[in-house]
Amino acid sequence: MKKWGFLFFFALCLAFVAVNLAKAPFFQDIQEGPIMKVEVEDGGDSRKGGEEREIASDQVYQGNLLLVNSEYPVYQESVKSDIVNLYKHKERTKGYELLDTEVELSVAVAKEFSKMVNAAEKEGVHNFVMNSGFRGFDEQSILYEDMGPAYALPAGYSEHNLGLSLDVGSTEAKMEDAPEGKWIERNAWKYGFILRYPKDKTDVTGIQYEPWHIRYVGLPHSAIMQEKNFALEEYLDYLKEEKNVSVTVNNKHYTVSYYAFSEGMTITLPENNQYEISGDNMDGIIVTVNKE
């Protein structure tokens, strides 16, 4: 009888331990999903093996990594080809509001933005509004004339002319104070976005702090920039210097390779891997390979 009493007591103890472990933060972290882990190594090379591809000169001005500022303007071939009016495509606006019926954006970027705000909603942050997206050159000219150089950039010198950038607000407060602004500053990189004009990079970007202006560059670039605290200008300089960078983001392995452009140049693209090609809007080509 004593033996059965001991076994019953032991079973109760095990049940008590199991219940308390289930409440522990370790288990809560697992239930909330994987933590984004970034490991960056200088070196690696995506140029080995595969097929040769000739690169045309206009590739320098196409892609997600274009630098646009007072020195490097937007070319017509730089504008994303999949821009739509989001009000007319309500399926692209789940999880946020539109400031008006004229907001436009790249379909691909809108899709990634929706993923991001839906992730924020799961954490109780859900008062997002998209104030502005793509602007044509004519629209940018009017904005510049109305608001002046202190608040707007001339046509052709604004990231909004690409279709990759958007201004995000909160329906509750100014972005610098709102939970939506704080969440974006901490988490946007996980979804391929960067805060383009951070508070500590005004000397690099030449633009005042804009907590509402985010730009899509894609993974793994946003992760590297987050890890190394780079503005886009600094990141492109880093790639130009290093030539090849290897990075692991949440167990996905990438290599990023920089090539100085020259007429008639060819690059070797890897077989059996996904890759993206982007210019930098200056004089370089960047190949990003997903090795998985």
C-alpha positions in Angstrom: 0.0 0.0 0.0 2.9 2.3 0.8 4.4 1.6 -2.6 1.2 2.7 -4.4 0.9 5.8 -2.3 4.5 6.8 -3.2 3.8 6.3 -6.9 0.6 8.4 -6.7 2.6 11.2 -5.0 5.4 11.0 -7.6 2.8 11.3 -10.4 1.3 14.4 -8.8 4.8 15.9 -8.6 5.5 15.2 -12.3 2.1 16.8 -13.2 2.9 19.9 -11.2 6.4 20.3 -12.8 4.9 19.9 -16.3 2.3 22.6 -15.7 4.8 25.1 -14.4 7.3 24.4 -17.2 4.5 25.1 -19.7 4.1 28.5 -18.2 7.9 29.3 -18.3 9.2 32.0 -20.8 11.2 29.4 -22.6 8.1 27.6 -23.8 6.4 30.9 -24.5 9.2 31.9 -26.8 8.9 28.6 -28.8 5.1 29.1 -29.1 5.6 32.6 -30.4 7.7 31.5 -33.3 11.4 31.4 -34.2 13.7 34.3 -33.2 15.4 36.0 -36.1 19.1 35.2 -35.8 21.6 36.9 -38.1 25.2 35.8 -38.6 27.3 37.8 -41.1 30.7 36.8 -42.4 32.9 38.7 -44.8 33.9 36.4 -47.6 32.1 33.6 -49.6 31.6 33.7 -53.3 28.6 33.0 -55.4 30.6 33.2 -58.7 31.7 29.6 -58.8 30.0 27.3 -61.3 26.8 27.9 -63.2 26.0 29.9 -66.4 27.5 33.1 -67.8 25.1 36.0 -68.3 25.8 39.3 -70.0 24.8 42.3 -68.0 23.2 45.2 -69.8 24.0 48.8 -68.7 20.4 49.5 -67.7 20.7 46.8 -65.0 22.7 49.3 -62.9 19.5 51.3 -62.6 17.1 48.5 -61.8 16.4 46.5 -58.6 15.6 46.8 -54.9 19.0 48.2 -53.8 19.1 51.5 -55.8 20.5 54.4 -53.9 18.4 57.6 -54.5 19.5 60.9 -53.1 20.6 64.4 -54.1 23.5 62.9 -56.1 21.9 59.8 -57.7 18.4 60.4 -59.2 15.7 58.0 -60.3 15.7 57.0 -64.0 12.6 55.9 -65.8 13.9 52.3 -66.0 14.2 52.4 -62.2 10.5 52.7 -61.5 8.9 49.4 -60.5 6.7 47.9 -63.2 4.0 46.5 -60.9 2.7 49.6 -59.4 -1.1 49.7 -58.7 -3.7 51.8 -57.0 -4.1 50.1 -53.6 -7.6 51.4 -53.1 -8.7 49.5 -56.2 -6.9 46.4 -54.9 -8.4 46.0 -51.4 -6.9 42.5 -51.2 -3.5 44.2 -50.9 -4.5 46.3 -47.9 -5.3 43.8 -45.2 -4.2 44.9 -41.8 -3.9 48.7 -42.4 -5.8 51.7 -43.6 -5.2 54.0 -46.6 -5.0 57.8 -46.1 -6.9 58.4 -49.3 -8.0 56.6 -52.5 -4.9 57.7 -54.5 -2.2 55.7 -52.7 -0.1 53.6 -55.1 2.7 51.1 -54.5 4.5 48.1 -56.1 2.4 45.0 -55.7 5.4 43.0 -54.5 6.2 45.6 -51.8 2.5 45.9 -50.7 2.5 42.1 -50.2 5.5 42.2 -47.9 4.1 45.2 -46.0 0.9 43.3 -45.4 2.9 40.4 -44.0 4.6 42.8 -41.6 1.6 44.6 -40.3 -0.2 41.3 -39.8 2.7 40.1 -37.7 2.5 43.3 -35.7 -1.2 42.7 -35.1 -0.4 39.4 -33.5 1.6 41.4 -31.0 -1.3 43.8 -30.3 0.0 46.6 -32.6 -2.6 47.3 -35.3 -3.3 51.0 -35.9 -1.3 51.3 -39.1 -2.2 53.7 -41.9 -0.3 54.1 -45.2 -0.1 57.8 -45.9 1.9 57.7 -49.1 3.5 55.2 -51.5 4.6 55.7 -55.1 4.6 59.1 -56.6 5.1 59.9 -60.2 7.5 62.7 -61.2 4.7 65.2 -61.9 3.1 64.5 -58.5 6.5 64.9 -56.8 7.1 68.2 -58.6 3.8 69.6 -57.2 4.6 68.3 -53.7 8.0 70.0 -53.9 6.5 73.3 -55.0 3.8 73.2 -52.3 6.0 72.1 -49.4 9.5 73.4 -50.3 12.9 71.8 -49.9 12.6 71.5 -46.1 9.8 68.9 -46.4 10.1 67.4 -49.9 12.6 66.4 -52.5 12.6 67.5 -56.2 11.1 65.1 -58.7 13.5 62.3 -59.6 15.4 62.6 -56.3 12.8 61.0 -54.0 12.7 57.3 -53.2 8.9 57.6 -53.6 9.5 57.8 -57.3 10.8 54.2 -57.3 7.7 52.4 -55.9 9.8 50.8 -53.1 9.2 53.4 -50.3 6.1 54.3 -48.3 5.2 56.6 -45.5 3.5 54.8 -42.6 1.5 56.4 -39.9 -0.6 55.5 -36.9 -4.3 56.3 -36.4 -3.5 56.9 -32.7 -0.4 59.2 -32.4 2.6 60.6 -34.2 4.9 57.8 -35.4 7.8 58.8 -33.1 5.5 58.2 -30.1 3.1 55.6 -31.4 3.5 51.8 -30.7 3.4 51.3 -34.5 6.5 53.5 -35.0 8.4 51.7 -32.2 7.4 48.3 -33.5 8.6 49.2 -37.0 11.9 50.5 -35.7 12.5 47.2 -33.9 11.0 44.7 -36.4 10.8 46.0 -40.0 14.1 44.4 -41.0 12.7 41.0 -40.4 10.4 41.6 -43.4 12.9 43.2 -45.8 12.2 46.8 -44.8 14.5 49.4 -43.4 13.9 52.7 -41.6 15.5 54.8 -44.4 16.3 57.9 -42.5 17.1 57.0 -38.9 17.8 59.5 -36.1 21.5 58.6 -35.8 22.3 58.7 -39.5 21.3 62.2 -40.6 25.0 63.0 -41.3 25.1 60.0 -43.7 21.7 60.3 -45.4 21.5 64.1 -45.5 17.9 63.8 -44.5 16.2 64.6 -41.1 14.9 61.8 -39.0 11.7 60.4 -40.5 10.2 57.6 -38.4 7.4 57.2 -40.9 9.5 56.6 -44.1 10.4 52.9 -44.7 12.0 51.4 -47.8 12.0 47.8 -49.1 15.4 46.3 -49.8 14.6 42.6 -49.1 16.3 40.0 -47.1 19.1 39.4 -46.4 20.0 43.0 -46.9 17.8 44.5 -44.3 19.2 41.9 -41.8 22.8 42.8 -42.5 22.0 46.5 -42.2 20.3 45.9 -38.9 23.1 43.8 -37.6 25.8 46.4 -38.5 23.7 49.5 -38.0 24.1 50.6 -41.6 22.2 53.2 -43.5 21.7 52.3 -47.2 24.6 54.5 -48.2 26.9 52.7 -45.7 25.7 49.2 -46.8 26.4 49.8 -50.4 29.9 51.1 -49.6 30.4 48.0 -47.4 29.5 45.7 -50.3 31.7 47.5 -52.7 34.7 47.1 -50.3 34.1 43.5 -49.3 33.0 42.2 -52.7 31.5 39.0 -51.1 29.5 38.6 -47.9 28.0 35.4 -46.5 25.0 35.7 -44.1 22.7 33.3 -42.3 19.3 34.7 -41.4 17.0 32.3 -39.4 18.8 29.3 -40.8 18.6 30.5 -44.4 22.0 30.9 -46.1 22.8 33.7 -48.5 25.8 35.1 -50.4 25.9 38.7 -51.6 28.4 39.6 -54.3 29.3 43.0 -55.7 30.5 43.6 -59.2 31.8 46.8 -60.7 29.9 47.4 -63.9 31.7 47.5 -67.3 30.4 47.4 -70.8 30.0 43.8 -72.1 30.6 42.3 -68.7 29.3 38.9 -67.8 28.7 37.3 -64.4 28.4 33.7 -63.4 25.1 32.8 -61.9 24.8 29.6 -59.8 22.9 26.6 -60.8 20.2 25.1 -58.6 19.9 28.3 -56.4 17.5 31.2 -56.3 19.1 34.5 -57.0 18.3 38.2 -57.5 20.2 40.9 -59.4 20.1 44.5 -58.5 22.0 47.6 -59.6 23.0 50.2 -57.0 22.1 53.2 -59.2 25.8 54.2 -59.2 28.2 51.9 -60.9 27.7 48.4 -59.5 25.8 45.2 -59.8 24.8 43.1 -56.7 23.9 39.4 -57.0 22.1 37.8 -54.0 22.0 34.0 -53.9 19.8 32.0 -51.6 21.7 28.7 -51.2 18.7 26.7 -49.9 
